[in-house]
Amino acid sequence: MSPRTTGQTPLTRERIVQAALDIVDREGLEGLSMRRLGAELGVDASTIYYHVPNKSALYDLVMDAVLSAMSETWYAETVAPRERALAGARAFRDALLAHPRALPLVAGRPLRTEVSLRPAELLLGTLAEAGLSYPQALAAVNGISHYVVGAALSYAAHLADVEYHEDLEEGELSALPEDRFPHIRAALAEGRLMEPAQEIDAGLEALVDGFLARSATAAGRRTETGRP
């Protein structure tokens, strides 16, 4: 029997992945099943297995689709490593925030495809070029990735419930007793807090600068001791 009915739009891996991502965008990861995906595509769920062997492979493909939006335009060898690393981290952030309901998938799944590993490869090379050893650079890549994913999850939650966060800021926080929370009260009195995107950027700069500073410190120590 043919895996598709004559007259239907041909079923391709690309169509399957896009439909799966559409479901995740609307309903979250818990809404994605092979049966639900088949209904979305107008085919029997068994037909999908001609193109995708199992649900684990489907998850990999969906994650690739999310990360594929992180084009390599941020990577330019003429740009200083610090700015290049920040540009890569921001591109990662933007790719995740474009599909906030797919964030649990990215947060809980290891990178193991060429599409998902390519940004890590470029960032690793950038940090090595900045003077980090490969163990240091790997730690930096992991640290930046964990920070961006965590910050994106927090930001996505903020976007999903803006009214709650505004009520919390204007109500409960301003009512905190001043004798026990003088610094929070003082910070609120100086004006509104940073926007979430600004907070993510501030954290990214501190994180990247911290890793690069450790590299510079280690290089200085090697120079002082005469070690290569």
C-alpha positions as CSV (number, residue, x, y, z in Angstrom):
1,M,0.0,0.0,0.0
2,S,1.3,3.5,-0.8
3,P,2.2,5.6,2.3
4,R,0.0,8.4,1.0
5,T,-3.3,8.7,-0.9
6,T,-3.2,9.7,-4.6
7,G,-4.1,13.4,-5.0
8,Q,-2.8,14.5,-1.6
9,T,0.1,16.9,-1.2
10,P,3.2,14.7,-0.9
11,L,4.1,14.0,2.7
12,T,7.7,15.0,3.3
13,R,10.0,15.2,6.4
14,E,9.9,19.0,6.1
15,R,6.1,19.1,6.2
16,I,6.0,16.8,9.2
17,V,8.5,18.8,11.1
18,Q,6.7,22.1,10.4
19,A,3.4,20.6,11.4
20,A,5.0,19.3,14.6
21,L,6.5,22.7,15.4
22,D,3.1,24.3,14.7
23,I,1.5,22.0,17.2
24,V,4.1,22.7,19.9
25,D,3.8,26.5,19.3
26,R,0.0,26.3,19.9
27,E,-0.3,23.5,22.5
28,G,3.0,23.0,24.0
29,L,5.2,19.9,23.9
30,E,2.6,17.8,25.7
31,G,0.2,18.3,22.8
32,L,2.5,16.6,20.3
33,S,1.9,13.0,19.6
34,M,2.1,10.9,16.5
35,R,-1.7,10.6,16.4
36,R,-2.1,14.3,16.9
37,L,0.5,15.0,14.2
38,G,-1.2,12.7,11.8
39,A,-4.5,14.5,12.3
40,E,-2.8,17.8,11.7
41,L,-1.4,16.5,8.4
42,G,-4.6,14.7,7.4
43,V,-2.9,11.3,7.3
44,D,-2.8,8.1,9.4
45,A,-0.2,8.3,12.1
46,S,1.5,5.2,10.8
47,T,2.3,7.1,7.6
48,I,4.6,9.4,9.5
49,Y,7.0,6.5,10.3
50,Y,7.9,6.3,6.6
51,H,9.7,9.6,7.1
52,V,10.5,9.8,10.9
53,P,11.5,6.5,12.6
54,N,10.2,7.3,16.1
55,K,9.2,10.1,18.5
56,S,12.7,10.7,19.7
57,A,13.8,11.4,16.2
58,L,10.9,13.7,15.8
59,Y,12.0,15.6,18.9
60,D,15.5,16.0,17.4
61,L,14.0,17.4,14.2
62,V,11.8,19.8,16.0
63,M,14.7,21.1,18.0
64,D,16.7,21.4,14.8
65,A,13.9,23.5,13.4
66,V,14.0,25.8,16.3
67,L,17.8,26.2,16.3
68,S,18.0,26.5,12.5
69,A,16.6,30.0,12.8
70,M,19.9,30.8,14.5
71,S,21.7,31.5,11.1
72,E,25.4,31.9,11.0
73,T,25.1,35.6,10.1
74,W,26.2,36.4,13.7
75,Y,29.6,34.7,13.0
76,A,32.1,37.0,11.4
77,E,35.8,36.4,11.8
78,T,36.4,40.2,11.4
79,V,34.4,40.9,14.6
80,A,36.3,40.7,17.9
81,P,35.7,37.4,19.8
82,R,33.9,39.1,22.7
83,E,31.3,40.8,20.4
84,R,31.0,37.6,18.3
85,A,30.3,35.5,21.4
86,L,27.7,38.0,22.5
87,A,26.1,38.0,19.1
88,G,25.9,34.2,19.1
89,A,24.4,34.1,22.5
90,R,21.8,36.7,21.5
91,A,21.0,34.7,18.3
92,F,20.5,31.7,20.5
93,R,18.2,33.7,22.8
94,D,16.1,35.0,19.8
95,A,15.7,31.5,18.3
96,L,14.4,30.2,21.6
97,L,12.0,33.1,22.2
98,A,10.6,32.7,18.7
99,H,9.2,29.3,20.0
100,P,8.7,29.7,23.7
101,R,6.6,26.5,24.1
102,A,9.4,24.5,22.6
103,L,11.8,25.7,25.4
104,P,11.3,22.6,27.6
105,L,12.5,20.4,24.7
106,V,15.6,22.5,24.2
107,A,16.2,22.6,28.0
108,G,15.9,18.9,28.5
109,R,17.4,17.4,25.4
110,P,21.1,17.0,24.6
111,L,22.6,18.5,21.4
112,R,23.5,15.6,19.1
113,T,22.7,16.6,15.5
114,E,24.8,18.7,13.1
115,V,22.2,21.4,13.1
116,S,22.1,21.8,16.9
117,L,25.8,21.3,17.4
118,R,26.9,23.8,14.7
119,P,26.3,27.0,16.9
120,A,28.2,25.3,19.7
121,E,31.1,24.6,17.4
122,L,31.3,28.3,16.2
123,L,31.0,29.6,19.8
124,L,33.6,27.1,21.0
125,G,36.0,28.3,18.3
126,T,35.3,31.9,19.1
127,L,36.2,31.4,22.8
128,A,39.3,29.4,22.0
129,E,40.4,32.3,19.7
130,A,39.9,34.6,22.6
131,G,42.5,32.6,24.5
132,L,40.5,30.1,26.5
133,S,41.8,26.5,26.7
134,Y,39.3,24.0,25.3
135,P,38.2,22.9,28.8
136,Q,37.6,26.5,29.7
137,A,35.9,27.2,26.4
138,L,33.6,24.1,26.8
139,A,32.7,25.3,30.3
140,A,31.9,28.7,28.9
141,V,29.8,27.3,26.1
142,N,27.8,25.2,28.6
143,G,27.5,28.2,31.0
144,I,26.3,30.5,28.3
145,S,23.8,27.9,27.0
146,H,22.4,27.2,30.5
147,Y,22.1,30.8,31.2
148,V,20.3,31.6,27.9
149,V,17.9,28.7,28.2
150,G,17.1,29.5,31.9
151,A,16.7,33.2,31.1
152,A,14.5,32.5,28.1
153,L,12.3,30.2,30.2
154,S,11.9,33.0,32.7
155,Y,11.2,35.6,30.0
156,A,8.7,33.3,28.3
157,A,6.8,32.9,31.6
158,H,6.8,36.7,32.0
159,L,5.3,37.1,28.5
160,A,2.7,34.5,29.2
161,D,1.5,36.2,32.4
162,V,2.4,39.9,32.1
163,E,-0.6,41.0,34.1
164,Y,0.4,38.9,37.1
165,H,4.0,40.2,37.0
166,E,2.8,43.8,36.8
167,D,0.5,43.3,39.8
168,L,3.3,41.7,41.7
169,E,5.7,44.6,41.0
170,E,3.3,47.4,41.7
171,G,1.5,45.7,44.6
172,E,3.3,43.2,46.7
173,L,6.8,44.5,46.2
174,S,6.0,48.1,47.0
175,A,4.3,46.9,50.2
176,L,7.4,45.1,51.6
177,P,8.4,46.4,55.0
178,E,11.2,49.0,54.5
179,D,13.2,47.9,57.6
180,R,13.6,44.4,56.2
181,F,13.9,45.1,52.5
182,P,15.6,48.6,52.3
183,H,17.5,47.8,49.1
184,I,14.6,46.4,47.1
185,R,12.5,49.4,48.2
186,A,15.3,51.7,47.2
187,A,15.7,50.0,43.8
188,L,12.0,50.3,43.1
189,A,12.0,54.0,44.1
190,E,14.6,54.7,41.5
191,G,12.3,53.7,38.7
192,R,11.1,50.7,36.8
193,L,13.2,47.6,36.6
194,M,15.0,46.6,33.4
195,E,12.9,45.0,30.7
196,P,13.5,41.2,30.6
197,A,15.4,41.4,27.3
198,Q,17.7,44.0,28.9
199,E,18.3,41.9,31.9
200,I,19.2,38.9,29.7
201,D,21.7,41.1,27.8
202,A,23.2,42.4,31.0
203,G,23.7,38.9,32.3
204,L,25.2,37.7,29.1
205,E,27.8,40.5,29.0
206,A,28.8,39.8,32.6
207,L,29.0,36.1,31.9
208,V,31.1,36.4,28.7
209,D,33.3,39.0,30.3
210,G,33.8,36.8,33.3
211,F,35.0,33.9,31.2
212,L,37.3,36.1,29.2
213,A,38.7,37.7,32.3
214,R,39.6,34.2,33.7
215,S,41.4,33.5,30.5
216,A,43.4,36.8,30.7
217,T,44.2,36.1,34.3
218,A,45.5,32.6,33.5
219,A,47.6,34.0,30.6
220,G,49.1,36.6,33.0
221,R,50.1,33.9,35.5
222,R,51.7,31.8,32.8
223,T,53.7,34.8,31.7
224,E,54.8,35.5,35.3
225,T,56.0,32.0,35.9
226,G,57.5,31.6,32.4
227,R,55.3,28.7,31.6
228,P,53.9,28.3,28.0
